[in-house]
Amino acid sequence: MNRKVTSVSMSGDNMAVYEKGMDILRRENKSISEFMVDSMKKLIKEHGDGNPTFTLDHFTQNKEFQATPALFRDDTTIRDFLIDMRDTGIEWNKIGQQIGVWVSIYNSLERGKIC
């Protein structure tokens, strides 16, 4: 079995975060190693394909291109984006249609159907 030992350095304000985090892990009977593996799995799932950046040519060369918040962004970012889109009227119907596509595919998969 392979094994990797890693050390972590904490100082200043991070000490309070570390202590509170360790208290929670103890309360949940979870080791720091388990927490790190779980956190790494989440990081890989959410960012494994990278975070592509959008260059200006996406906007100038393709008039259909629309940048939106990523699927796993926080609620506030998504809500603020949708409110802005609704209030300005820009592409509002397209946003609704695209969300409908996601929901339809998700529901089909939940029912065990492959679209």
N, C-alpha and C positions, 0 to 999 in steps of 0.2 A: 504494500500500500504506500503510495506517495504521500508525502507530508510537507507542508510549507509553514514555516514559522515566520510571523511578521510582527514587528513592533510598531506602535503608534505613539506619537508625541502629542501631549495636550499641555496647553498653557493658558494663562490669562482667563478671559471670559469663557473659553472653551472648557475649562475645568468644571464649571457649573453645569454645562450641557452634558458633559461626560458623566458626572455624578448622577444627574437626574435620569439619564438614559440607563445607567447601570442599575439604578433602583427599579426602574420599570422592567428591565430584563430579569432581575432577581424575582420580582413579584410574579412575572409570567413564567418563571422557571425555564428561562432560555439563556443559553450561553452567548458570550460575545461572538464566538466563532459561528454559531447558528445564525445570529443576527447579520453578521458580515456576509455569509453565503446567501441568505435570503435577499439582502440588499443588493448584492452583486447580480443575482438572478433577475431582480426587478430592473436594475440598470441595463443589463444586456437586452432584456425584453423590450424596454422602452427606447433604447438608444443604439442597439446593436447594428442597425443598418445605417447609423450615422444621423447627423442632423444636417441635411443639405441646406445650403444657403441659396437664396434667390438673388440672382444678378439682375441688373436693370434690363438686360436684353430679354428676360422672361416677359417683362411688361411691354416692351416696345415691339418685339418681334411677334408675339402671340397675343392678340387682343382678347382671346378667351381665357388667358391665364388669370387665376384668382388666388392670391395667397390668403390662407385662413389659419386660425390657431390649430396646432396639432391636436389630434384626438385625445391625448391624455393630459392636456393642459388643465390647469385648475379651473374651478367653476366660475370664479370671478372674471378671468380672462375671456372665457367663452361667452359668458353672459354679456360683458361689456362689448365684445365684438358684435354679437347679435343685435344688441340694442342700437349700436352705431349703424349697423347695416339697415335695420328697420327704420330708424329715424332719418337716414339720408336717402332711403329708397334704392340704394345701389344694389342691384343684383338680388334683391330680397326674395323674389320668386325662385330664382335659381338655387339659392341657399336652401329654401324649403324643399325643393325637388330633390336636391342632393341628400339632405337629411332623410327624406322619405326612402331613397334608394338604400341607404345604410340600414334603416330600421327594417325595411322589407327583407333584405338579405339576412340580417341578424335573426329576425323572427323565423324565417325559413330554416336556418341552420339550427335554431333552438328546437324546432319541430322535427328535426332529423332529416330534413330535405336538403339536398344539394342543388343549388340554383344553377 
